[in-house]
Amino acid sequence: MSNPFRSKTISGLKWNAVSRGVVQVTTIVLGIVLARLLSPSEFGLVAMVTVLTGFGTVFVDFGFTSAIIQNKNSDQRHWSSVFWLNLTVSVLIAIVLSVSAPLIARFYQEPELRLVTVVIAWTFVFQSFNLVQEALLRKRMEFKQLTLIRIVAQLVGGGVGIGAALSGLSYWSLVAKEYATIFCTNLGIWLVSSWRPGFILERSAIREMMSFSLPLMGSQTLNYWTRNADNLMVGKVLGESALGVYSRAYTLMLLPLSNISNVISGVMFPAYSQIQDEKERIKRIYLRITRVIGYLTFPMMFGLCVVAEPFIALLLGPQWMGVVPVIEILAPLGAVQSISTLEGNIFLSQGATRLQFVTGVISKVVMVASMAVGLYLGDLTGIAWAYLISSTTVAFAMFHYMGKLIDLSLYEICRNLFPMFMAAVTMALAVWLLDYVYLHNWPDLARLLSLVLSGAGAYLLLSFVFGLDELAYLYRILRER
């Protein structure tokens, strides 16, 4: 990488890492506090609504903000047109969802969902106010400002949510938390962004970006419903308590995506877009980044699979122990998705949103059908097994098609990640054996600390045995900056 490109990319990665790290730690702490104050059914009740209303976020954006980042020639015409289109669509979505609230409540057979749906629906309107400004900040790779805004918004929203829960507002505290976070984010982005929308709404400007944005919106729609089909089925068939348990397990499974993969993904899309014609260069960067991510996330998720019981007991309390068998199944999927989520950057930077959509249609149909079969054959663990197997199969298929865009074979991807996989699995087996033989009757805190420290030591030793140099590479990057 040339010096300016390398410097801006590494700086963006560092600030995005700070943002994700602080926000995620805050989210975990707030989640623990709220889990102690609220019941699984209260979490599940709000999750029932967000499964459906969250789909509106795909249409609010229409894929245009990614088009702004990818298109080197986008200007005021495009930005202002996208702003007013997003705002108009978000108002229409809020109205449709509000009118549909009785139907949603009837679908779940939960009368309380009528008002909850209406209140949550209008978050779309407020979210639309910062989309273009954030896209422009990302396009210029100005992640420092976004980092500070996200941290402050998360703290303010969390404080409001906890205060509302302590005041006895039940599930409304989760809604209050969401509104406070959105308002604080909007205020921060409008203060740091110098761009303001003009009174421009040109059809030609919108049409120029549609060849990129429409297939992307189709892919985002598929991804959304695939990621939430399990929540929809669990909520409908097994009820709000089961959904509350499942959603907590799913959130823990997404930890590596939230903490590590999304940190890199948010920076690498605008970075790849700047060098979109240099495929060999993108290939080298992709292989190096996936090695680093695999080195960090594989032991995290295979280790979580082993220590799930004391971890959940300490983190959430005895009322959440139903999460344990589900997270034991989903944790390895977190390792797979920590890598597969990066493929989208390659599709977007190469402008291959149509290929991404076509391949996604087939893969998502397979995944949803598998989850339906899993729920029919079992309970929460049945759908978790179906999600694990189908998602892993689909991930390898998407690796194949993504690789074709930058002359990268599936064999090269697997060979690149195999040492980290073997080290993580060997570490997990050693920790499981230690727990099974010696530690399974220890108190939860002592048991968890012993397992985590033993696993960390074993993984560092195995890193030396397998010749993994990712820690040294990260150290050099940090020294460089």
PEURDA-V656631 format. One record per backbone hydrogen bond with DSSP energy under -1.0 kcal/mol. NH is the residue of the N-H (numbers start at 1). CO is the residue of the C=O. E is the energy in kcal/mol with one decimal. If there is no record, write none. Layout:
BEGIN
<<NH/CO/E> <NH/CO/E>>
END
This chain:
BEGIN
<<6/2/-3.3> <7/3/-3.0> <8/4/-2.5> <9/5/-2.5> <10/6/-2.7> <11/7/-2.4> <12/8/-2.3> <13/9/-2.5> <14/10/-2.5> <15/11/-2.5> <16/12/-2.6> <17/13/-2.3> <18/14/-2.4> <19/15/-2.5> <20/16/-2.9> <21/17/-3.0> <22/18/-2.7> <23/19/-2.7> <24/20/-2.8> <25/21/-2.5> <26/22/-2.6> <27/23/-2.7> <28/24/-2.8> <29/25/-2.6> <30/26/-2.9> <31/27/-2.9> <32/28/-2.4> <33/29/-2.4> <34/30/-3.0> <35/31/-2.4> <36/32/-1.6> <37/33/-1.4> <38/34/-2.9> <43/39/-1.9> <44/40/-2.7> <45/41/-2.0> <46/42/-1.4> <47/43/-2.2> <48/44/-1.9> <50/46/-2.4> <51/47/-1.8> <53/49/-3.1> <54/50/-1.8> <56/53/-1.7> <57/54/-1.4> <58/55/-1.3> <60/56/-2.1> <61/57/-1.3> <62/58/-2.0> <64/61/-2.0> <67/63/-1.4> <68/64/-2.2> <69/65/-1.6> <70/66/-2.6> <71/67/-2.5> <74/71/-1.1> <79/75/-2.6> <80/76/-2.6> <81/77/-1.8> <82/78/-2.5> <83/79/-2.2> <84/80/-2.3> <85/81/-2.0> <86/82/-2.9> <87/83/-2.2> <88/84/-2.2> <89/85/-2.6> <90/86/-2.4> <91/87/-1.8> <92/88/-1.9> <93/89/-2.6> <94/90/-2.3> <95/91/-2.1> <96/92/-2.5> <97/93/-2.7> <98/94/-2.1> <99/95/-2.4> <100/96/-1.8> <104/100/-2.1> <105/101/-2.5> <106/102/-2.1> <107/103/-2.4> <108/104/-1.9> <109/105/-1.0> <110/105/-2.2> <113/110/-1.9> <114/111/-1.6> <116/112/-1.3> <117/113/-2.5> <118/114/-1.6> <119/115/-2.3> <120/116/-2.5> <121/117/-2.2> <123/120/-1.9> <124/121/-1.3> <126/122/-1.1> <127/123/-2.4> <128/124/-1.7> <130/127/-1.3> <134/130/-2.4> <135/131/-2.0> <136/132/-2.4> <137/133/-2.0> <138/134/-2.4> <139/135/-2.6> <140/136/-1.8> <141/138/-1.4> <142/137/-3.1> <143/141/-1.2> <147/143/-2.3> <148/144/-2.0> <149/145/-2.1> <150/146/-2.5> <151/147/-2.2> <152/148/-2.2> <153/149/-2.7> <154/150/-2.4> <155/151/-2.2> <156/152/-2.6> <157/153/-2.8> <158/154/-2.6> <159/155/-2.4> <160/156/-2.3> <161/157/-2.5> <162/158/-2.6> <163/159/-2.3> <164/160/-2.4> <165/161/-2.2> <166/162/-2.7> <167/163/-1.3> <168/165/-1.5> <169/164/-2.2> <172/169/-1.9> <173/170/-1.8> <176/172/-2.7> <177/173/-2.0> <178/174/-1.5> <179/175/-2.2> <180/176/-2.4> <181/177/-2.0> <182/178/-2.1> <183/179/-2.5> <184/180/-2.1> <185/181/-2.1> <186/182/-2.6> <187/183/-2.2> <188/184/-2.1> <189/185/-2.5> <190/186/-2.3> <191/187/-1.5> <192/188/-1.9> <193/189/-2.1> <200/198/-2.3> <206/202/-1.7> <207/203/-2.9> <208/204/-1.8> <209/206/-1.0> <213/209/-2.7> <214/210/-2.5> <216/212/-1.2> <217/213/-2.8> <218/214/-2.2> <219/215/-2.3> <220/216/-2.8> <221/217/-2.4> <222/218/-2.2> <223/219/-2.8> <224/220/-2.5> <225/221/-2.4> <226/222/-2.2> <227/223/-2.6> <228/224/-1.5> <229/225/-1.4> <232/228/-2.5> <233/229/-2.5> <234/230/-2.8> <235/231/-2.7> <236/232/-2.1> <237/233/-2.8> <238/234/-2.5> <243/239/-1.8> <244/240/-2.4> <245/241/-2.0> <246/242/-2.7> <247/243/-2.9> <248/244/-1.5> <249/245/-1.9> <250/246/-2.6> <251/247/-2.2> <252/248/-1.9> <253/249/-2.0> <254/250/-1.4> <255/252/-1.5> <258/254/-2.6> <259/255/-2.9> <260/256/-2.2> <261/256/-2.2> <262/257/-2.9> <264/260/-1.8> <265/261/-3.1> <266/262/-2.1> <268/264/-2.8> <269/265/-1.5> <271/267/-1.7> <272/268/-3.6> <273/269/-2.2> <274/270/-1.1> <278/275/-2.1> <279/277/-1.1> <282/278/-2.1> <283/279/-2.6> <284/280/-2.1> <285/281/-2.2> <286/282/-2.9> <287/283/-2.3> <288/284/-1.9> <289/285/-2.7> <290/286/-2.6> <291/287/-1.6> <292/288/-1.9> <293/289/-2.6> <294/290/-2.8> <295/291/-2.4> <296/292/-1.5> <297/293/-3.3> <298/294/-1.9> <301/297/-2.5> <302/298/-2.5> <303/299/-1.9> <304/300/-1.7> <305/301/-1.8> <307/303/-2.2> <311/307/-2.1> <312/308/-2.7> <313/309/-2.0> <314/310/-2.0> <315/311/-2.5> <316/312/-2.4> <317/312/-1.4> <320/317/-1.8> <321/318/-1.4> <323/320/-2.2> <324/321/-1.3> <327/323/-2.7> <328/324/-2.2> <330/326/-2.5> <331/327/-2.3> <334/330/-1.4> <335/331/-1.1> <336/332/-1.6> <337/333/-2.9> <338/334/-1.5> <339/336/-1.1> <340/336/-2.4> <341/337/-1.9> <342/339/-1.6> <343/340/-1.4> <347/343/-1.9> <348/344/-2.6> <349/345/-2.6> <350/346/-1.8> <351/348/-1.7> <352/347/-2.6> <356/352/-2.0> <357/353/-2.0> <358/354/-2.5> <359/355/-2.4> <360/356/-1.5> <361/357/-2.0> <362/358/-1.1> <363/359/-1.8> <364/360/-2.7> <365/361/-1.8> <366/362/-1.9> <367/363/-1.9> <368/364/-2.6> <369/365/-2.3> <370/366/-2.1> <371/367/-2.2> <372/368/-2.1> <373/369/-2.1> <374/370/-2.5> <375/371/-2.4> <376/372/-2.0> <377/373/-2.3> <378/374/-1.4> <383/379/-1.7> <384/380/-1.9> <385/381/-2.4> <386/382/-2.0> <387/383/-2.2> <388/384/-2.4> <389/385/-2.5> <390/386/-2.3> <391/387/-2.2> <392/388/-1.9> <393/389/-2.0> <394/390/-2.4> <395/391/-2.4> <396/392/-1.6> <397/393/-1.5> <398/394/-2.4> <399/395/-2.1> <400/396/-1.6> <401/397/-1.6> <402/398/-2.7> <403/399/-2.6> <404/400/-1.2> <405/402/-1.3> <406/403/-1.1> <408/403/-3.2> <413/409/-1.7> <414/410/-2.5> <415/411/-2.8> <416/412/-1.9> <417/413/-1.3> <418/414/-1.8> <421/417/-2.0> <422/418/-2.6> <423/419/-2.3> <424/420/-2.3> <425/421/-2.6> <426/422/-2.4> <427/423/-2.1> <428/424/-2.4> <429/425/-2.4> <430/426/-2.1> <431/427/-2.4> <432/428/-2.6> <433/429/-2.2> <434/430/-2.1> <435/431/-2.4> <436/432/-2.7> <437/433/-2.2> <438/434/-2.4> <439/434/-1.3> <440/435/-1.6> <442/439/-1.9> <447/443/-2.9> <448/444/-2.8> <449/445/-2.5> <450/446/-2.1> <451/447/-2.2> <452/448/-2.7> <453/449/-2.5> <454/450/-2.2> <455/451/-2.5> <456/452/-2.5> <457/453/-2.3> <458/454/-2.5> <459/455/-2.4> <460/456/-2.1> <461/457/-2.0> <462/458/-2.5> <463/459/-2.2> <464/460/-1.5> <465/461/-2.0> <466/462/-2.9> <468/463/-2.8> <473/469/-2.1> <474/470/-2.6> <475/471/-2.2> <476/472/-2.2> <477/473/-2.1> <478/474/-2.4> <479/475/-2.4> <480/476/-2.2> <481/477/-1.5>>
END
